[in-house]
């Protein structure tokens, strides 16, 4: 295998270990952005504020406040919104698992 392929494969193994919770937390860093554009994310998904809130466990007033700049989501909520933006199907599967 070429050097580039080996690096990609190693990166995939490391990502899998992180996802499974098997990696040493001191060996990697998670970046949670200071701000998220909830309105843009919701708009790309084609959801109203109420539908977005209901689907992901927020209140409509929270979504409205974030989008109007009255409040910013907390760190954990920002991370959750980023996962929603990047992997909405995974979030849906996790939320609807029996």
N, C-alpha and C positions, 0 to 999 in steps of 0.2 A: 504494500500500500504506500502511496506517496505520502510525503511529509504533511501536506495540507489535509489530506483525507484523514490521517492519523490524528491531527489536531482537532478536526471537526468531530470525529468519533469520541475523542477524550472529552471535549466540551459537552457533548450529548450525555456521556456517562456522568459527568459532574452535575449537569442540570438535573438528571434523573435522581441522583443521590440527594440533591437539595430538595426536590419536590417530594421525595419519600421521607424526608426528615432524617436521613442517615448521614448527612454531611456535617462536618464540624463547623458550627456557626462562625468561628473565628477565621475560617478559610474563605469566606465569601462575604459580600456586602449587598444588602438590599437597598435599592433607591426608591423612596417614596417622594414624588414631586411635591413641592410646596403648594402648588395650586393645580386644580383640575378644572377643565372646562366642561362642567356637567351638561350645560345646554347643548354644546356641540355634540357630545357623546350621545345624549338622548335624541337629538335631531337626526344623527346618522342612523340610529336604530328605528326611527320613524314612530317614536312613542310620545304621547302627550305627557305632561308632568304627572298627572294622576296615574296613568298606565305605568310609567317608569317607577314611580313610588311604590305602587302596589306589587309590581313584578319583583322588585328587589328589596322590599322590606323597609322602605323609607316612608315618611309621611309626606303628603303633597306640600305641606308648608315648608318642610326642610328643603325639598327640591326647589321650590319657589325662592326661598331665602338664599340658597347657594347661587342660583342663576341671576338674582337681582343684586348680588354682592352684599347682602346684609350680614351673612355669616359664611364662613368657610368650613368645609368638612374637616373633621379631625383627622389625624394621621392614619388611623386604622380605616376610617371611612374613605379617605382619599385612596388608600391602597385597594380597597374593595371596588371602588369606582373604576380604577385603572384595570383591574381584572375584568370587570364588566365590559369595559371598552375593548379589551384585547381578546377576551375569551368568553363571550356571552353564552355560547352553547355549553361550555363547561360549568358556568355558574348556574344555568338553568338545570343541568343534570344534577348538580349537587343540591340545589334547593328543592328539587322534586323527587329526590330519591326516597324510596320507602324504607 
